[in-house]
Amino acid sequence: MSQTEAKTKTTIDIKEPPMFKVIYINDDLTSVEFVISTLIEHFEYTPPTAEKITLDIHDSGSAVVAILPYEIAEQKGIEITVTARSEGYPLQIKLEPDVV
């Protein structure tokens, strides 16, 4: 009796995770200092860069502060929102797909 071996080829399609924009929305109550501190603490911007981004948020009404994989963007958004609320700020953060 002979045995026949079947070989199967498995193809795994690995894709990069979808990227999302983290967007800060300007408001009249959240302090400039708080926004700058969150950009430095959560996104590791230098103080001059954080100040420039904060001015962009103020001047334009909103600004993309980072583009990250969804899970990381969501986590940072939650952490910053919780910190803002605990300090009495209504800072809003929005996530949008980064469509290339």
C-alpha positions in Angstrom: 0.0 0.0 0.0 1.3 3.4 -0.8 0.6 6.6 1.0 0.0 9.9 -0.7 1.0 13.1 1.1 -1.0 16.2 0.3 0.8 19.5 0.6 -1.2 22.6 1.2 0.1 26.1 0.8 -1.2 28.7 3.2 -1.1 32.3 2.2 -1.4 34.9 4.9 -2.3 38.4 3.8 -0.9 40.8 6.3 -1.9 44.4 6.0 -0.8 47.5 7.8 -3.4 48.6 10.4 -5.6 51.5 9.3 -4.3 54.9 10.3 -6.4 57.5 11.9 -6.0 61.3 12.4 -6.1 62.6 16.0 -7.8 66.0 15.7 -8.0 68.6 18.5 -11.0 70.9 18.3 -10.6 74.5 19.5 -12.8 75.8 22.3 -12.9 79.0 24.4 -12.4 77.3 27.8 -9.5 74.9 27.5 -6.3 76.7 28.4 -3.4 77.1 25.9 -1.1 75.7 28.6 -3.2 72.6 29.0 -3.2 71.9 25.2 0.5 72.4 25.0 1.1 70.1 28.0 -1.0 67.3 26.4 0.9 67.5 23.1 4.2 67.2 24.9 3.1 64.5 27.3 1.1 62.3 25.0 2.7 62.9 21.6 6.2 63.7 22.7 6.4 67.0 20.9 9.0 69.6 21.8 7.7 72.7 23.6 8.2 74.9 20.5 6.4 72.4 18.2 3.6 72.0 20.7 3.1 75.8 20.9 3.0 76.0 17.0 0.4 73.2 16.8 -1.7 74.9 19.6 -1.7 78.1 17.6 -2.8 76.2 14.5 -5.7 74.7 16.5 -6.7 78.2 17.8 -6.4 79.9 14.4 -8.0 77.2 12.3 -10.6 75.8 14.8 -9.0 72.4 14.7 -5.8 70.6 13.8 -4.5 67.1 13.2 -2.0 66.5 15.9 -1.0 62.9 15.0 -1.7 60.1 12.6 -1.7 56.7 14.4 -3.1 53.2 14.2 -6.7 53.2 15.3 -6.2 51.5 18.7 -3.4 53.9 19.7 -5.3 56.9 18.4 -8.4 55.9 20.3 -6.4 55.2 23.5 -4.7 58.6 23.4 -8.0 60.3 22.7 -9.6 58.7 25.8 -6.6 59.4 28.0 -6.5 63.1 27.0 -10.3 63.5 27.3 -10.3 62.0 30.8 -7.4 64.3 31.9 -9.2 67.3 30.4 -12.5 66.5 32.2 -10.7 65.9 35.5 -9.2 69.4 35.2 -12.5 71.0 34.1 -11.7 71.5 30.4 -14.2 70.6 27.6 -11.4 69.8 25.1 -12.8 67.6 22.3 -10.8 65.1 20.3 -12.0 63.6 17.1 -10.7 60.6 15.2 -10.9 60.4 11.4 -9.6 57.8 9.0 -6.5 58.9 7.2 -7.5 58.4 3.6 -4.5 58.4 1.4 
